[in-house]
Amino acid sequence: MARPEDGLGLAPAAVHATRPGTTIRRLHLDDLDTGNRRLVVDSRVWPLDE
């Protein structure tokens, strides 16, 4: 991480990922489409900011 604020999203994601049955636990690397700047979660497409 280049800046301390870059890791701010990591802590909440790690906490939620430990709960059974959460969507974040079912994510795969293939769900992230950096070329088209989107994330697909349970067939729902989320656009990614710059």
Residue pairs with C-beta under 8 A, 6 or more apart in sequence:
1 7
13 24
16 22
16 24
17 24
17 25
19 25
23 41
23 42
26 42
27 41
31 39
31 40
31 41
32 39
33 39
33 40
34 48
37 47
37 48
37 50
38 45
38 46
38 47
38 48
39 45
39 46
39 48
40 46
